[in-house]
Amino acid sequence: MNNGLYTRLAVMNIKKNKQFYLPYLLTGILTVAMFYIMWTLKENEGLDRLRGASSVKMILDLGTVVIGIFAVIFLFYTNSFIIKRRKKELGVYNILGMEKKHLAKVLFCETLFTAALAVGGGLIAGVLFNKLMCMLLYRMMGYDAGIDFYISNGGLAASGILFGFIYATTLLYNLIQIKLANPIELLHGGNVGEREPKTKILMTVVGIAAIGVGYYIAITTENPLQALMLFFVAVVLVIVGTYSLFTAGSIALLKLLRKNKKFYYKAKHFPAVSFMIYRMKQNAVGLANICILSTMVLIMVSTTVSMFFGVGDEMKNRYPNDICVTVSYKRADADFASADKIVEDTVAECGRAVINKQEYTGLNFMAAEIDGTLRVSSEYINTNYDGMTAIEVMTRDMYEKLSGEAAPELADDEILLFSTDKSEKTEFVINDRSFSIKETGSWTMEEDRFISSIVKQIYYVIVNDDSRLDVFYQMQKEAYAERASEYEYQINLDIDGSEEEKSACGDLVAENLRLWRQAQNEDSGVEYVYSECRQSNADEFQAIYGGFLFIGLFLGGMFLMITVLIIFYKQISEGYDDRERFGIMEKVGMSNAEVKATIRSQIIIVFFLPLITASIHVAAAFPMVRRLLNIMYLTNVSLFVLCVIGTILMFAIIYLVVFLVTSKTYYRIVGNQIS
């Protein structure tokens, strides 16, 4: 056969099937453009001049990987739908005399054309819109800088390689489908999966159990660090449960409805239930995909939006004062006054006045609380996140200075014990060592209020003097070795002045302390000096959380696009599957109004089931996501609630618009068979 014939056939086939290929091409173009833009943004040299650049680039790297993974999954999924709808057409070509090698050449030309249009168009769109996306990213990060027009050779190459591989893989899949099928199978390929599926009790039970366990983990996990460890487990369980329930559970439910004669033998229920049972095996996967993608959009957008708009609270939690200084010493009796003098002299040098100041000397380390006993061991800390507690040990004099209250005299093995939640303990046991509690109470240092939302409990252990403080120091030193804590001297102060003046003062404090640390000899016992300024780090916080918002909206838009396309193809697929059935139902006695009522109820049930399930998933995930946000310094629950509700409402509106638009396509296809 003439090679030009293959080309003409390929072009003709694409034009003839434009309702399938046009959305496929547009999605390919958008996906390529998004991948190129994300790749180019992470190469942006302008970001290197911004505080927090490494964190922002790490976020963009993650976005590039996610887009690449979903591009492979989604384009392959869409291609499999198209080739299934076209099997009948290819079967006709085969019967009319075209050999399978000729069909392979036609498919090769079609894939080459679609790949060229998608990759070429996507790269052009990516190059054109890259500057706009960069401006948006800069705006979200609060970064004011010029943007030059830039074409990334690395982005062009990576996009060409990735999407060339994807389209080559889809071609290989299509050729295998044609190779293994005979002409009769090709003619009936669009109707594969019409046999009534069996009720899979085991899969239904697995689905219920998986979702139940996933929900249980999300709702009951209290500790944010443990939530971080278990989040991926809960996500996998919910995904497995969703696919199992949509695939097997939906069939079991429909068959139960069919057994209910009062429900089943009604004009609007009988055909809808029957059709859905016979088609649920292939229909369920699409519904589950829509549900999972919708859940991802809702959680991703709501969390990143709440983090962005809660940046003020997050800054306050991370930096409770304008300037926070920590000096680590190896000895409890070290000279703390010299570091304090550096800070005071520097603040005075900057012309700033101290509004509020707090000094604290003590020992901080972590322990795991198991059955009422505190275990100071790396083994327990690494495995028992739910029981993780913070221990802060200080002398009686220091407690009186911080609290403003008198403390009683203590014997060697006596302590005062305070905690964030009033402790009822009569004995304080660390490993095998017991300390008698003379007095208990509820107390939280102001700078520890954020930490108290992460750990199970903060215990404040008050001892008589430095010698007793050393007992706890040696105890945790033996347990943690090189990971053990040292004595800490903390200075927290607020100063007057503008944001810029406070930032300049904070930077000078950090520099002077660095020089002071370099001048210290080994006898001083100084381990390290760490100084932070809230105003100096404001730009970094804005950049990081702005980057999170950008990636959340960017990926949320991609997942929404994928969701819309899956819905569109699903409506077309169901329209072609249903039109002959509804035509037959009308011929055997159903009125036109009854047929349309059946169509309407079926579409509404199937269409909105994923949205309802996704909303339930989000509600169940809310407690765990809220605790994860604590790690990101966001403790404003009301803000997160508003963002979640707002995101669900916005998504529901978009979902409704998609429903109205795509349902018209379904009605148009089905309407050709009914009067």
C-alpha positions as CSV (number, residue, x, y, z in Angstrom):
1,M,0.0,0.0,0.0
2,N,1.1,3.6,-0.7
3,N,2.6,5.3,2.3
4,G,0.6,8.4,1.5
5,L,-2.6,6.4,2.0
6,Y,-1.7,5.7,5.6
7,T,-1.1,9.4,6.2
8,R,-4.5,10.3,4.6
9,L,-6.3,7.6,6.6
10,A,-4.7,8.8,9.8
11,V,-5.7,12.4,9.2
12,M,-9.2,11.3,8.2
13,N,-9.6,9.1,11.3
14,I,-8.6,11.9,13.6
15,K,-11.0,14.4,12.0
16,K,-13.8,11.8,12.0
17,N,-13.2,11.1,15.7
18,K,-12.6,14.7,16.7
19,Q,-15.0,14.5,19.6
20,F,-12.5,11.9,21.1
21,Y,-9.3,13.3,19.9
22,L,-9.9,17.1,20.4
23,P,-10.1,16.8,24.2
24,Y,-7.2,14.3,24.2
25,L,-5.0,16.8,22.2
26,L,-6.0,19.8,24.4
27,T,-5.2,17.8,27.5
28,G,-1.9,16.7,26.1
29,I,-1.0,20.3,25.2
30,L,-1.9,21.6,28.7
31,T,0.0,18.7,30.4
32,V,3.1,19.3,28.4
33,A,2.9,23.1,29.0
34,M,2.4,22.6,32.8
35,F,5.4,20.2,32.9
36,Y,7.6,22.6,31.0
37,I,6.6,25.6,33.1
38,M,7.2,23.7,36.3
39,W,10.6,22.5,35.1
40,T,11.6,26.0,34.0
41,L,10.5,27.6,37.3
42,K,12.7,25.4,39.3
43,E,15.6,26.5,37.1
44,N,14.8,30.1,37.6
45,E,18.0,31.9,38.8
46,G,16.0,34.8,40.2
47,L,14.8,32.6,43.0
48,D,18.4,32.0,44.2
49,R,18.4,35.6,45.5
50,L,15.4,35.0,47.7
51,R,15.5,33.7,51.3
52,G,14.1,30.2,51.4
53,A,15.1,29.6,47.8
54,S,16.2,26.0,48.5
55,S,12.8,25.2,50.1
56,V,10.9,26.8,47.2
57,K,12.9,24.9,44.6
58,M,12.4,21.6,46.5
59,I,8.6,22.3,46.3
60,L,8.9,23.0,42.6
61,D,10.9,19.8,42.1
62,L,8.2,17.8,43.8
63,G,5.6,19.5,41.6
64,T,7.6,18.5,38.5
65,V,7.7,14.8,39.6
66,V,3.9,14.8,40.4
67,I,3.0,16.3,37.0
68,G,5.3,13.7,35.3
69,I,3.7,10.8,37.1
70,F,0.1,11.8,36.5
71,A,0.9,12.7,32.9
72,V,1.9,9.0,32.3
73,I,-1.1,7.6,34.1
74,F,-3.7,10.0,32.6
75,L,-2.6,10.0,29.0
76,F,-2.4,6.3,29.0
77,Y,-5.8,6.0,30.6
78,T,-7.3,8.4,28.0
79,N,-5.7,6.5,25.1
80,S,-7.1,3.2,26.3
81,F,-10.6,4.8,26.3
82,I,-10.1,6.1,22.7
83,I,-8.7,2.8,21.3
84,K,-11.6,0.9,22.9
85,R,-14.2,3.1,21.2
86,R,-12.3,2.8,17.8
87,K,-12.0,-1.0,17.8
88,K,-15.1,-1.4,15.8
89,E,-13.8,1.0,13.2
90,L,-10.5,-0.8,13.0
91,G,-12.3,-4.1,12.7
92,V,-14.2,-2.9,9.7
93,Y,-10.9,-1.9,8.0
94,N,-9.5,-5.4,8.8
95,I,-12.6,-7.1,7.3
96,L,-12.4,-4.9,4.2
97,G,-8.9,-6.2,3.5
98,M,-6.4,-4.2,5.5
99,E,-3.9,-6.4,7.2
100,K,-2.9,-5.8,10.8
101,K,0.5,-4.5,9.7
102,H,-1.3,-1.9,7.6
103,L,-3.5,-1.0,10.7
104,A,-0.3,-0.7,12.7
105,K,1.1,1.9,10.2
106,V,-2.2,3.9,10.4
107,L,-2.0,3.9,14.2
108,F,1.6,4.9,14.0
109,C,0.8,7.9,11.8
110,E,-2.1,8.8,14.1
111,T,0.1,8.6,17.2
112,L,2.8,10.6,15.5
113,F,0.4,13.4,14.5
114,T,-1.2,13.6,18.0
115,A,2.2,13.5,19.7
116,A,3.6,16.2,17.4
117,L,0.6,18.4,18.0
118,A,0.5,17.8,21.8
119,V,4.2,18.1,22.5
120,G,4.8,21.0,20.0
121,G,1.7,22.9,21.0
122,G,2.4,22.3,24.7
123,L,6.0,23.5,24.4
124,I,4.9,26.6,22.5
125,A,2.2,27.3,25.2
126,G,4.7,26.7,27.9
127,V,7.2,29.1,26.5
128,L,4.6,31.8,26.0
129,F,3.0,31.4,29.4
130,N,6.1,30.7,31.5
131,K,6.7,34.4,32.3
132,L,3.1,34.8,33.4
133,M,3.4,31.9,35.8
134,C,6.7,33.1,37.1
135,M,5.1,36.5,37.8
136,L,2.3,34.8,39.6
137,L,4.8,32.7,41.7
138,Y,6.8,35.9,42.6
139,R,3.6,37.7,43.6
140,M,2.5,34.8,45.9
141,M,6.0,34.8,47.5
142,G,6.0,38.5,48.0
143,Y,9.1,38.8,45.8
144,D,9.6,41.9,43.8
145,A,12.1,41.4,40.9
146,G,12.3,41.7,37.2
147,I,11.6,38.7,35.0
148,D,13.4,38.1,31.7
149,F,12.0,36.0,28.9
150,Y,13.7,32.7,29.1
151,I,13.6,29.4,27.2
152,S,14.8,26.4,29.1
153,N,16.8,23.9,27.1
154,G,16.6,21.4,29.9
155,G,12.8,21.9,30.1
156,L,12.5,21.3,26.3
157,A,14.6,18.2,26.4
158,A,12.9,16.8,29.5
159,S,9.4,17.4,28.1
160,G,10.3,15.9,24.7
161,I,11.8,12.8,26.4
162,L,9.0,12.2,28.9
163,F,6.1,12.8,26.5
164,G,7.8,11.0,23.6
165,F,8.1,8.0,25.9
166,I,4.4,8.3,26.9
167,Y,3.1,8.4,23.3
168,A,5.5,5.6,22.3
169,T,4.1,3.5,25.1
170,T,0.5,4.2,24.1
171,L,1.3,3.2,20.5
172,L,2.9,0.0,21.8
173,Y,-0.3,-0.7,23.8
174,N,-2.5,-0.1,20.8
175,L,-0.5,-2.3,18.6
176,I,-0.7,-5.1,21.2
177,Q,-4.5,-4.7,21.3
178,I,-4.7,-5.0,17.5
179,K,-2.2,-7.9,17.4
180,L,-4.0,-10.0,19.9
181,A,-7.6,-9.4,18.7
182,N,-9.3,-11.1,15.7
183,P,-11.6,-9.1,13.4
184,I,-14.8,-10.2,15.2
185,E,-13.4,-9.1,18.6
186,L,-12.4,-5.8,17.1
187,L,-16.0,-5.3,15.8
188,H,-17.4,-5.9,19.3
189,G,-14.5,-4.3,21.2
190,G,-16.6,-1.3,22.3
191,N,-19.0,-3.6,24.1
192,V,-16.4,-5.6,26.1
193,G,-17.4,-5.8,29.8
194,E,-21.1,-6.1,29.2
195,R,-21.5,-9.4,31.0
196,E,-23.1,-9.2,34.4
197,P,-20.3,-9.0,37.0
198,K,-20.2,-11.3,39.9
199,T,-20.8,-10.1,43.4
200,K,-17.4,-10.0,45.0
201,I,-18.1,-10.2,48.7
202,L,-14.4,-10.5,49.7
203,M,-13.5,-7.3,47.8
204,T,-16.4,-5.5,49.3
205,V,-15.3,-6.5,52.8
206,V,-11.7,-5.5,52.0
207,G,-13.0,-2.1,50.8
208,I,-15.0,-1.4,53.9
209,A,-12.2,-2.6,56.1
210,A,-9.6,-0.5,54.3
211,I,-11.6,2.7,54.4
212,G,-12.6,2.0,58.0
213,V,-9.0,1.6,59.1
214,G,-7.9,4.6,57.1
215,Y,-10.6,6.8,58.7
216,Y,-9.7,5.4,62.1
217,I,-6.1,6.4,61.7
218,A,-7.0,9.8,60.4
219,I,-9.5,10.5,63.2
220,T,-7.7,9.0,66.2
221,T,-4.1,9.9,65.6
222,E,-3.4,12.7,68.1
223,N,0.3,13.4,67.8
224,P,1.3,15.5,64.7
225,L,4.6,13.6,64.3
226,Q,2.8,10.3,64.4
227,A,0.2,11.7,61.9
228,L,3.1,12.6,59.6
229,M,4.3,9.0,59.7
230,L,0.9,7.4,59.2
231,F,-0.5,9.9,56.7
232,F,0.7,7.9,53.6
233,V,-0.6,4.7,55.1
234,A,-4.1,6.2,55.6
235,V,-4.1,7.6,52.1
236,V,-3.2,4.3,50.5
237,L,-5.9,2.5,52.6
238,V,-8.5,5.0,51.5
239,I,-7.5,4.7,47.9
240,V,-7.6,0.9,48.0
241,G,-11.0,1.1,49.8
242,T,-12.4,3.5,47.3
243,Y,-11.5,1.4,44.3
244,S,-12.8,-1.8,46.0
245,L,-16.1,-0.3,47.1
246,F,-16.8,1.4,43.8
247,T,-15.8,-1.8,41.9
248,A,-17.3,-4.5,44.1
249,G,-19.4,-2.7,46.7
250,S,-21.4,-0.8,44.2
251,I,-22.3,-4.0,42.4
252,A,-23.3,-5.7,45.7
253,L,-25.5,-2.7,46.5
254,L,-27.1,-2.6,43.1
255,K,-27.9,-6.3,43.3
256,L,-29.5,-5.8,46.7
257,L,-31.6,-3.1,45.2
258,R,-32.6,-5.5,42.4
259,K,-33.8,-8.1,45.0
260,N,-36.0,-5.4,46.6
261,K,-39.1,-5.9,44.4
262,K,-40.9,-2.8,45.6
263,F,-38.0,-0.6,44.6
264,Y,-36.8,-2.5,41.5
265,Y,-40.0,-3.0,39.6
266,K,-40.6,0.7,38.9
267,A,-40.2,2.3,35.5
268,K,-37.5,4.7,36.5
269,H,-35.6,2.3,38.7
270,F,-35.7,-0.9,36.7
271,P,-33.6,0.2,33.6
272,A,-31.2,2.4,35.6
273,V,-30.3,-0.4,38.1
274,S,-30.1,-3.0,35.3
275,F,-27.9,-0.9,33.1
276,M,-25.6,0.1,35.9
277,I,-25.1,-3.5,37.1
278,Y,-24.0,-4.7,33.6
279,R,-21.6,-1.8,33.1
280,M,-20.3,-1.2,36.6
281,K,-17.1,-3.1,36.2
282,Q,-15.7,-0.5,33.8
283,N,-17.8,2.3,35.1
284,A,-16.6,1.9,38.7
285,V,-13.0,2.6,37.9
286,G,-13.9,5.9,36.3
287,L,-16.0,6.8,39.3
288,A,-13.2,5.9,41.7
289,N,-10.7,7.9,39.7
290,I,-13.0,11.0,39.8
291,C,-13.5,10.5,43.5
292,I,-9.8,10.2,44.3
293,L,-8.9,13.1,42.1
294,S,-11.6,15.3,43.6
295,T,-10.4,14.4,47.1
296,M,-6.8,15.4,46.1
297,V,-8.0,18.7,44.7
298,L,-10.0,19.5,47.8
299,I,-7.3,18.7,50.3
300,M,-4.4,20.2,48.3
301,V,-6.1,23.5,47.6
302,S,-7.7,23.9,51.1
303,T,-4.4,23.2,53.0
304,T,-2.2,25.4,50.8
305,V,-4.7,28.3,50.9
306,S,-5.1,28.1,54.7
307,M,-1.3,28.0,55.1
308,F,-0.9,31.0,52.8
309,F,-3.5,33.2,54.5
310,G,-2.4,32.0,58.0
311,V,1.2,33.1,57.5
312,G,0.8,35.7,60.3
313,D,-0.2,33.1,62.9
314,E,2.5,30.8,61.6
315,M,5.2,33.4,62.0
316,K,4.0,34.1,65.6
317,N,4.1,30.4,66.5
318,R,7.6,29.9,65.0
319,Y,9.0,33.1,66.4
320,P,7.2,34.1,69.6
321,N,9.5,37.2,70.0
322,D,11.3,39.7,67.7
323,I,14.7,38.2,68.6
324,C,15.2,34.7,69.9
325,V,18.8,33.7,71.0
326,T,19.8,30.2,72.1
327,V,23.3,29.5,73.4
328,S,24.2,25.9,74.1
329,Y,26.7,25.0,76.9
330,K,28.3,21.9,78.2
331,R,28.1,23.0,81.9
332,A,25.3,24.2,84.1
333,D,27.6,26.7,85.8
334,A,28.9,28.3,82.6
335,D,29.2,32.1,82.1
336,F,25.8,33.1,80.6
337,A,26.2,36.8,81.3
338,S,28.7,37.4,78.4
339,A,26.2,36.3,75.7
340,D,23.5,38.4,77.3
341,K,25.8,41.5,77.3
342,I,26.5,41.0,73.5
343,V,22.7,41.1,72.9
344,E,22.1,44.1,75.1
345,D,25.0,46.1,73.6
346,T,24.0,45.3,70.1
347,V,20.4,46.4,70.6
348,A,21.6,49.6,72.1
349,E,24.1,50.1,69.2
350,C,21.1,49.9,66.8
351,G,19.3,52.6,68.8
352,R,16.5,50.2,69.7
353,A,14.7,49.9,73.1
354,V,13.8,46.6,74.7
355,I,10.1,46.3,75.3
356,N,10.0,42.8,76.7
357,K,12.7,40.4,77.7
358,Q,12.9,36.9,79.1
359,E,15.9,34.8,80.0
360,Y,15.9,31.1,80.7
361,T,18.6,28.6,81.6
362,G,17.8,24.9,81.7
363,L,17.9,21.5,80.1
364,N,15.5,20.3,77.4
365,F,15.2,16.8,76.1
366,M,12.6,14.3,74.7
367,A,11.2,11.2,76.4
368,A,8.6,8.6,75.6
369,E,5.8,8.1,78.1
370,I,4.8,4.5,78.3
371,D,2.4,3.2,81.0
372,G,3.1,6.2,83.2
373,T,6.9,5.8,83.0
374,L,9.2,8.1,81.0
375,R,11.7,6.3,78.9
376,V,14.8,8.2,77.9
377,S,16.0,6.1,75.0
378,S,16.6,6.5,71.2
379,E,14.7,3.2,70.7
380,Y,11.4,4.6,72.3
381,I,11.8,8.1,70.7
382,N,12.1,6.6,67.2
383,T,9.1,4.3,67.6
384,N,6.7,5.8,70.0
385,Y,5.6,9.1,68.5
386,D,2.2,9.0,70.2
387,G,3.8,9.0,73.6
388,M,6.4,11.6,72.9
389,T,6.8,14.2,75.7
390,A,9.1,17.1,76.2
391,I,11.1,17.4,79.5
392,E,12.3,20.8,80.6
393,V,14.5,20.8,83.8
394,M,15.3,24.0,85.6
395,T,16.5,25.1,89.0
396,R,14.2,26.5,91.7
397,D,15.7,29.9,91.3
398,M,15.0,30.0,87.6
399,Y,11.4,28.9,88.1
400,E,10.9,31.7,90.6
401,K,12.3,34.2,88.1
402,L,10.1,33.0,85.2
403,S,6.8,32.4,87.1
404,G,7.1,35.2,89.7
405,E,6.1,32.7,92.4
406,A,8.0,31.4,95.4
407,A,9.1,27.7,95.4
408,P,9.7,25.6,98.5
409,E,13.0,24.1,99.5
410,L,13.7,20.7,97.9
411,A,15.7,17.7,99.1
412,D,18.0,15.9,96.8
413,D,15.4,13.5,95.3
414,E,12.5,15.9,95.5
415,I,11.2,17.8,92.6
416,L,8.3,20.2,91.7
417,L,6.4,18.9,88.7
418,F,4.3,21.1,86.4
419,S,2.8,20.2,83.1
420,T,0.7,21.7,80.3
421,D,-2.2,19.5,81.6
422,K,-2.1,19.3,85.4
423,S,-0.3,16.1,86.4
424,E,-1.8,13.9,89.0
425,K,1.5,12.0,89.5
426,T,2.8,11.3,93.0
427,E,6.0,9.9,91.7
428,F,8.1,10.9,88.7
429,V,10.0,7.9,87.2
430,I,12.6,8.2,84.4
431,N,13.8,4.8,83.3
432,D,14.4,3.1,86.7
433,R,15.1,6.2,88.7
434,S,12.3,7.6,90.9
435,F,11.9,11.2,92.1
436,S,9.5,12.3,94.9
437,I,7.1,15.0,93.8
438,K,6.7,17.7,96.5
439,E,4.2,19.7,94.5
440,T,2.3,19.5,91.2
441,G,0.5,22.1,89.1
442,S,-0.4,23.3,85.6
443,W,2.0,25.7,83.9
444,T,3.2,26.5,80.4
445,M,6.0,28.8,79.4
446,E,4.8,31.3,76.8
447,E,7.4,30.3,74.2
448,D,6.4,26.6,74.6
449,R,2.7,27.1,73.7
450,F,3.3,26.0,70.1
451,I,5.4,23.0,71.1
452,S,2.6,21.9,73.4
453,S,0.4,21.4,70.3
454,I,2.9,18.9,68.8
455,V,4.0,16.7,71.7
456,K,1.7,14.7,74.1
457,Q,2.8,16.6,77.1
458,I,5.5,19.1,78.4
459,Y,6.8,18.3,81.9
460,Y,8.5,21.1,83.8
461,V,10.8,19.5,86.4
462,I,12.0,21.9,89.1
463,V,15.1,20.8,91.0
464,N,16.9,22.5,93.9
465,D,20.2,23.6,92.3
466,D,22.7,23.1,89.5
467,S,24.1,19.8,91.0
468,R,20.6,18.2,90.8
469,L,20.2,19.6,87.3
470,D,23.4,17.7,86.4
471,V,21.7,14.4,87.4
472,F,19.2,14.8,84.6
473,Y,21.9,16.0,82.2
474,Q,24.0,12.8,82.8
475,M,20.9,10.6,82.5
476,Q,19.9,11.8,79.0
477,K,23.6,12.0,78.0
478,E,24.1,8.3,78.7
479,A,20.9,7.4,76.8
480,Y,21.3,9.6,73.7
481,A,25.2,9.9,73.5
482,E,26.0,12.2,70.6
483,R,22.3,13.1,70.1
484,A,22.0,14.2,73.7
485,S,21.0,17.8,74.6
486,E,23.3,20.4,76.2
487,Y,22.4,23.1,78.7
488,E,20.7,26.0,77.0
489,Y,20.6,29.7,77.7
490,Q,17.7,31.4,75.9
491,I,17.1,35.1,75.5
492,N,13.8,36.2,74.1
493,L,13.1,39.9,73.6
494,D,10.8,42.3,71.8
495,I,12.2,45.7,70.6
496,D,10.7,48.9,69.3
497,G,11.1,50.2,65.7
498,S,9.8,49.5,62.2
499,E,9.9,46.0,60.6
500,E,13.1,47.0,58.7
501,E,14.8,48.4,61.8
502,K,14.0,45.2,63.8
503,S,15.3,43.1,61.0
504,A,18.5,45.0,60.8
505,C,19.0,44.8,64.5
506,G,18.3,41.1,64.5
507,D,20.8,40.5,61.7
508,L,23.5,42.5,63.6
509,V,22.8,40.5,66.8
510,A,23.3,37.2,64.9
511,E,26.6,38.5,63.4
512,N,28.0,39.8,66.7
513,L,27.1,36.5,68.5
514,R,28.8,34.6,65.7
515,L,32.0,36.6,66.2
516,W,31.7,36.1,69.9
517,R,31.4,32.4,69.5
518,Q,34.5,32.2,67.4
519,A,36.5,34.0,70.1
520,Q,35.5,31.5,72.8
521,N,38.0,28.9,73.9
522,E,37.2,25.3,74.9
523,D,37.1,26.1,78.6
524,S,34.1,28.3,78.1
525,G,31.9,25.2,77.3
526,V,30.1,26.9,74.5
527,E,28.7,24.4,71.9
528,Y,26.8,26.6,69.5
529,V,25.0,30.0,69.3
530,Y,21.8,30.3,67.3
531,S,20.0,33.7,66.8
532,E,16.7,34.2,65.0
533,C,14.7,37.4,64.1
534,R,11.1,37.2,63.2
535,Q,11.3,40.2,60.8
536,S,14.4,38.9,59.1
537,N,12.7,35.6,58.4
538,A,9.4,37.0,57.2
539,D,10.4,37.0,53.6
540,E,11.5,33.4,53.8
541,F,8.2,32.4,55.3
542,Q,6.2,34.3,52.7
543,A,8.3,32.6,50.0
544,I,7.8,29.1,51.3
545,Y,4.1,29.4,51.9
546,G,3.6,31.3,48.7
547,G,5.4,28.5,46.9
548,F,3.1,26.0,48.6
549,L,0.0,27.9,47.5
550,F,1.4,28.1,43.9
551,I,2.0,24.4,43.7
552,G,-1.3,23.6,45.4
553,L,-3.3,25.7,42.9
554,F,-1.1,24.5,39.9
555,L,-1.5,20.8,40.7
556,G,-5.1,21.3,41.8
557,G,-5.8,22.8,38.4
558,M,-4.1,19.9,36.7
559,F,-6.1,17.3,38.8
560,L,-9.3,19.3,38.1
561,M,-8.5,19.2,34.3
562,I,-8.0,15.5,34.5
563,T,-11.2,15.0,36.4
564,V,-13.2,17.0,33.9
565,L,-11.8,15.0,31.0
566,I,-12.5,11.7,32.7
567,I,-16.1,12.9,33.3
568,F,-16.4,14.0,29.6
569,Y,-15.2,10.7,28.3
570,K,-17.4,8.8,30.8
571,Q,-20.4,10.7,29.6
572,I,-19.6,9.9,25.9
573,S,-19.0,6.3,26.7
574,E,-22.2,5.9,28.7
575,G,-24.1,7.7,26.0
576,Y,-23.1,5.3,23.3
577,D,-23.7,2.3,25.6
578,D,-27.1,3.5,26.7
579,R,-28.7,4.9,23.5
580,E,-29.7,1.6,22.0
581,R,-30.9,0.2,25.3
582,F,-33.2,3.2,26.0
583,G,-34.4,3.1,22.4
584,I,-35.4,-0.6,23.0
585,M,-37.0,0.3,26.3
586,E,-39.2,2.9,24.6
587,K,-40.2,0.4,21.9
588,V,-41.3,-2.2,24.4
589,G,-43.7,0.2,26.3
590,M,-41.9,2.8,28.3
591,S,-43.1,6.3,27.6
592,N,-40.8,9.0,26.4
593,A,-41.2,10.9,29.7
594,E,-40.3,7.7,31.7
595,V,-37.2,7.1,29.6
596,K,-36.0,10.7,30.1
597,A,-36.7,10.4,33.9
598,T,-34.7,7.2,34.0
599,I,-31.8,8.9,32.1
600,R,-31.9,11.9,34.4
601,S,-31.9,9.9,37.7
602,Q,-29.1,7.6,36.4
603,I,-26.9,10.5,35.4
604,I,-27.5,12.4,38.7
605,I,-26.8,9.3,40.9
606,V,-23.6,8.3,39.1
607,F,-22.4,11.8,38.5
608,F,-22.6,13.1,42.0
609,L,-21.7,9.9,43.9
610,P,-17.9,10.7,43.5
611,L,-18.4,14.2,44.8
612,I,-20.3,13.1,47.8
613,T,-17.8,10.4,48.6
614,A,-14.9,12.8,48.1
615,S,-16.5,15.2,50.6
616,I,-16.8,12.4,53.1
617,H,-13.1,11.5,52.6
618,V,-12.2,15.2,53.2
619,A,-14.3,15.3,56.4
620,A,-12.6,12.1,57.7
621,A,-9.1,13.4,56.8
622,F,-9.8,16.8,58.5
623,P,-8.4,15.8,62.0
624,M,-5.2,14.3,60.6
625,V,-4.6,17.2,58.1
626,R,-5.2,19.7,60.9
627,R,-2.5,18.0,63.0
628,L,-0.1,17.9,60.1
629,L,-0.7,21.7,59.7
630,N,0.5,22.0,63.3
631,I,3.9,20.9,62.2
632,M,3.8,23.8,59.6
633,Y,3.0,26.2,62.5
634,L,-0.6,26.6,61.6
635,T,-2.8,26.2,64.7
636,N,-5.7,28.4,63.5
637,V,-8.4,25.7,63.2
638,S,-11.2,28.2,62.3
639,L,-9.2,29.4,59.4
640,F,-8.6,25.9,58.1
641,V,-12.4,25.1,58.5
642,L,-13.3,28.1,56.5
643,C,-10.8,27.2,53.7
644,V,-12.1,23.6,53.6
645,I,-15.7,24.7,53.3
646,G,-14.9,27.4,50.8
647,T,-12.9,25.0,48.6
648,I,-15.7,22.4,48.7
649,L,-18.3,25.0,47.7
650,M,-16.1,26.3,44.9
651,F,-15.3,22.8,43.6
652,A,-19.0,21.8,43.9
653,I,-19.9,24.8,41.7
654,I,-17.3,23.9,39.1
655,Y,-18.4,20.3,39.3
656,L,-22.0,21.3,38.7
657,V,-21.1,23.4,35.6
658,V,-19.1,20.4,34.3
659,F,-22.2,18.2,34.9
660,L,-24.5,20.6,33.0
661,V,-22.1,20.8,30.1
662,T,-21.2,17.1,29.7
663,S,-24.7,15.9,30.4
664,K,-25.8,17.8,27.2
665,T,-23.4,15.6,25.3
666,Y,-24.9,12.5,26.9
667,Y,-28.5,13.6,26.1
668,R,-27.5,14.5,22.5
669,I,-26.1,11.0,21.9
670,V,-28.9,9.1,23.7
671,G,-31.6,11.4,22.2
672,N,-30.8,10.2,18.7
673,Q,-32.3,6.8,19.6
674,I,-35.4,8.0,21.4
675,S,-38.3,10.0,20.1
